Each structure stands twice: as structure tokens, then as C-alpha cells.
Amino acid sequence: MTSVIAYRSRRLRRVFVAFVACLAAGMVTVDAAERGFPYSSELIMDAKPMRGSKRVPMLVIGAKGETRIEGWCNNVEAQLVVAADTLTILTGASTEQQCPADRMRADEELMAVLMEITHWRRDGDVLTMRGTKTLRFRSMTN
């Protein structure tokens, strides 16, 4: 009789643990959806405009990760590859406009940092991208 009770107790405990795990997974899914990668959005870099300009770098991200990186001077077509919390940025053609040397240099530095991005995290309207340096972008709120 004792072994039957012990068996039922272990079985009930396993069912309870499975239920709690399913419940927790559901909560994680809701939380992840709220903090998922911001596809189909426009994000502005957490930075002040350079002297003599109102322009601040932006990311215009499409539904499938197709992206336009609007730098201090030029725009670059890119593709974002997202897998869990990892991020790879594949760049394409640039507009190659002529701008003051400091903006051109800032574009080169920004692209170098973006090419070394490996991870991302989203907290509300802030996307943090990490690599050798960290960049923060905010959702555009008009």
C-alpha cells in the first residue's frame, strides 16, 4: 500500500512540475513578445547631433530584417540576421555622398562598430546592441 501511495505522490509531483513549467513557458513567451526584436520600426541612435547638423543616425528596419542605416552623412543598405539574442549585420551599398570630413569619419566609425555587433537586447522602446562597443537606439515617437 505504501508503494502505491509513493508512486501516486511522485506522479502527482511530476504532473505539478510539468504544469508549472508550462505556465512559466507561457509567461516567458508573453514577456519575450513584449521585448522581441523590433522589426518594422524606425529607431534613432542615442546620440546628440553633430555640430552644424540636426541629423542623428537611424535604423529603418523592415519586417524581414531588411534595413537602411542612416548615418551621420550616408545611408547604407543592410540585412539584420537575428537568432535569439544574437545579431549579425550584413551591409551592402552606401550612398557615398560627400559631406564634411568629421561626418564622413563618424560614418566610418559607426559602420565599424555595427559590423562588430554580436548581441542585442530590448527593454521597452530601447534596443541595445553589443559588440566591442555598445550602441543604444530608441523607437521613434512622433
C-alpha positions in Angstrom: 0.0 0.0 0.0 2.8 2.4 0.8 4.4 1.9 -2.6 1.2 2.7 -4.3 0.9 6.0 -2.3 4.5 6.8 -3.0 4.0 6.1 -6.7 0.9 8.3 -6.9 2.7 11.0 -4.9 5.7 11.0 -7.3 3.4 11.0 -10.3 1.3 13.9 -8.9 4.6 15.8 -8.2 5.7 15.3 -11.8 2.4 16.5 -13.2 2.6 19.6 -10.9 6.2 20.3 -12.1 5.2 19.9 -15.7 2.2 22.2 -15.2 4.4 24.9 -13.5 6.9 24.6 -16.3 4.2 25.1 -19.0 2.8 28.0 -17.1 6.3 29.6 -16.8 7.0 29.0 -20.5 3.7 30.8 -21.3 4.8 33.8 -19.2 8.2 33.8 -20.8 6.6 33.8 -24.3 4.5 36.8 -23.4 7.5 38.6 -21.9 9.6 37.8 -25.0 6.9 39.1 -27.3 6.9 42.4 -25.4 10.7 42.6 -25.7 11.1 40.9 -29.1 13.3 42.2 -31.9 11.8 45.5 -33.2 11.0 44.5 -36.8 9.0 47.0 -38.9 10.2 50.0 -37.0 12.3 53.2 -37.1 14.9 53.6 -34.3 17.1 56.7 -33.6 20.5 56.4 -32.0 21.0 57.7 -28.5 23.4 60.5 -29.5 23.3 64.2 -30.0 23.5 65.7 -33.5 27.0 66.7 -34.6 27.8 70.4 -34.6 26.2 72.2 -37.6 23.7 69.4 -38.3 20.4 68.1 -36.9 21.0 64.6 -38.3 21.4 61.6 -35.9 21.9 58.0 -37.1 18.8 55.9 -37.5 17.9 52.3 -38.3 14.8 51.7 -40.5 14.1 48.0 -40.0 11.7 46.1 -42.3 9.6 43.1 -41.5 12.2 40.6 -42.6 15.3 42.4 -41.2 16.0 44.4 -44.4 17.4 47.6 -43.0 18.5 51.1 -44.1 21.2 52.5 -41.8 21.0 56.3 -42.0 24.4 57.5 -40.7 25.8 61.0 -40.0 26.2 61.5 -43.7 25.4 58.4 -45.8 22.8 55.7 -45.9 23.8 52.0 -46.2 21.5 49.1 -47.1 21.8 46.2 -44.8 20.3 42.9 -43.7 19.9 42.1 -40.0 20.1 38.4 -39.1 18.6 37.7 -35.7 18.7 34.4 -33.8 17.6 34.5 -30.2 19.8 37.2 -28.6 22.5 37.2 -31.3 22.6 39.7 -34.1 24.7 39.8 -37.3 24.6 42.9 -39.6 25.4 42.3 -43.3 26.0 45.6 -45.1 25.5 46.5 -48.7 25.7 49.6 -50.9 26.3 53.1 -49.5 25.0 56.3 -51.0 28.6 57.8 -50.9 27.6 61.4 -50.6 30.3 64.0 -50.0 30.0 65.6 -46.5 32.3 67.4 -44.1 35.3 65.2 -43.1 34.1 64.8 -39.5 30.8 63.3 -40.6 32.4 61.0 -43.1 34.8 59.8 -40.3 31.9 59.4 -37.9 30.1 57.2 -40.5 33.1 55.0 -40.9 33.4 54.6 -37.1 29.7 53.8 -36.8 29.9 51.2 -39.6 32.9 49.6 -38.0 31.1 49.3 -34.6 27.9 48.0 -36.3 30.0 45.3 -38.1 31.2 44.0 -34.8 27.8 43.8 -33.1 27.1 40.3 -31.8 24.2 40.6 -29.4 21.0 42.6 -28.8 18.6 43.3 -26.0 15.3 45.2 -26.0 13.9 46.9 -23.0 10.6 48.7 -23.8 11.4 51.2 -26.6 15.2 50.9 -26.3 17.3 48.5 -28.4 20.8 47.9 -27.1 23.3 46.4 -29.5 26.5 45.0 -28.0 29.8 44.0 -29.6 33.2 45.6 -29.0 31.2 48.8 -28.1 27.5 49.2 -27.1 25.0 51.3 -29.1 21.5 52.2 -28.0 18.6 53.0 -30.3 15.2 54.3 -29.3 11.9 53.8 -31.1 10.7 56.9 -32.9 7.9 58.6 -31.1 6.1 61.3 -33.1 
